[in-house]
Amino acid sequence: MELTGAQIFLECLKKEGVDVVFGFPGGAVIDIYDELPNYPFKHILVRHEQGAIHAADGYARATGDVGVCLVTSGPGATNTVTGIATAYMDSIPVVIFTGQVPTPLIGNDAFQEVDIVGITRPCTKHNYLVKDIKDLAFTVRQAFYLARTGRPGPVLVDLPKDIMQQKFEFVWPEDVSLRSYNPNLKPHTRQIKKVAKLIEKAERPLIYAGGGVISSGAEDELTWLAKSLNIPVTATLMGLGAFPGNDPLWLGMLGMHGTYAANMAINNADLVLAIGARFDDRVTGKVSTFAPKATLVHIDIDPTSIQKNVAVHVPLVADCKSALSALKSEMELKSKSIDWEVSHAVWVRQVQEWSEIHPLRYKKGSKFIKPQFVVEKVYEISNGDAIIATEVGQNQMWAAQFYKFKRSKSFLSSGGLGTMGYGFPAAIGAQMAFPDKLVVNIAGDGSIQMNIQEMMTAVCNNLPVKIVILNNGYLGMVRQWQELFYNRNYCETCMDAQPDFVKLAEAYGAAGFRVTEEKDVEPVLKEAFALNKPVIVDVRVDPEENVYPMVPAGASLTDMLLV
Amino acid sequence: MRHTLSVTVENEPGVLSRVVGLFSGRGFNIESLNVAPTLEEGVSHMTISTIGEEQIIEQIVKQLRKLVTVIKVVDLTEHKSVEREMAILKVNAEDAKRAEILRIVDIFRCKVVDVSVDELSIEITGDNGKIEAIINLLSRFGIKEIARTGSVAMKRALQI
């Protein structure tokens, strides 16, 4: 039977098992919206297309499935670009469908026309313009396949309006094969044996885990490796949750705002196992002094990540889960003759001592509420079981430092791009996926205002996301840099002119609380978390609190500014 | 060091733009780029000349391989290869200088493809060094215009 392009498109989504689409209609996609009520998935109407792409991204991070976003041509499409770049930098599987003007008008500067395929070429894993209805089903199939396989990432499909209106026989392509796309999933046996030997010989081994551990689902293998072989673990921002944050072998995050123990450990380790991490400059600090005493092993599915920033001694191109499974088998054999508890005892004691000497801490007893205290309370009250989405800046770093992530996919944060305005829509996406879970957006007063309009989306879809604003009246992280490196010239970072967040919440039909005393933090958070509706908790925190430890940009990791 | 990359790509719209965008977006340098269809339908061949440290070249090759529309990348610098470039030079050639120019044309086994009262247009094919050499030699007569194709290259056949 012949179907319209719009019907074929929606049939494809059904075949892909899509259950939620985050979107915003417009002229170019009106044929799709016309058919939408006949299909089983939910459509979440956002208030801005940037909200749609971040929500799809949050959904993908929280579930591990592909997030889907549907917007119109021109401005609808360009409004997603920040979100696409966010997903690209963090390797998140999302598929973005954009409307396009009819094919005869393409290139004629038609109303709401933009070359979105051209615009997004550098920030998508791949993108398509469907120029023939014959290619439609195959293209959608490929888009999902590319987004979720290999190193995941965003894939965009541009859908001209006339293609959505034409008719064609719907045939679902069961198999996808692209002659030019063959991600290398299986590790090289010889390299695995080499890594196993290095672990056997190492006296001071350290695991440095990144987001690749989570996206490949290698958390169990990683945890086995660390615990069975008695190896301490640190992680990037994207790797938080890959290893339980309350385990004695956990050192905390490393890098610019990493812990003293993690940064000292990387500086003194004789073997570093970098797994699904890409040696970002926020992690390495000054590259020439990064892990100076270590043999570096780098496991990554993407060959371009290896040797890009740091010269590694043993490269291993493979899916993290496959590589760690193979390594596990290899180490199980060795474990019969080696007592790892004993062989790494001195090293583990050493890193734990570093954790004891300089734990994450903040000065207490101030007249102000400390933002770190608020994050600690969110952790306590949620029992560490919440999904935490953050904005970007100090709020993000305090959340990363003081919330002990016990499981993966529970920390949603824009790592690579550092997108302010990411957290709230991402939290909406996560709440859609897990309606019964506590989802908390830890925000700053600056960044929450970047996508606050999505409060309406949360309210009308009964998504009880909790926003905890660590309100210091500043663009806090920039202010911190101005204080430390720019002679306290707080140019344009003071945000004390701000809306009444409580009234704003109420205006949208959500609940709002304001907290100005430390004693009220716990009871108000408890009350807010118990409400079955979206809530803003506006916590007035110390305006000049800083994130510590801090490694100045470009300095060595051991040059930490401590509290 | 100069490297010549042989890149096989899907012949579809936007492929060239993806390759060029990769170079410009990541700050890599393209010295010359040549693209044309191959014998196989739907497949094109690119020859890219680039200059960089080994680590940069390694990144370029890996990044190119990562593009979904790129089928194969070979760094010809690591193999025995044939590399050629074509150029057409329009040279000042008044009567007094014409004989000497034609001698150079002969030595370099070039071809005169256009003649006028005071100009000669010369077609030359050869490796990069040969093209540079004749440009140097003819520049003292005054080169009015130049058109170069950039390198085209392929791996040599296996020698038995």
Interface residues (C-beta under 8 A of the other chain):
Chain A: V117 G118 R121 P122 K125 H126 L129 L146 L178 R179 S180 Y181 D302 P303 T304 Q307 K308 A311
Chain B: V9 E10 P13 G14 S17 R18 G21 L22 G25 Q55 E58 Q59 K62 Q63 R65 K66 L67 V68 T69 V70 I71 K72
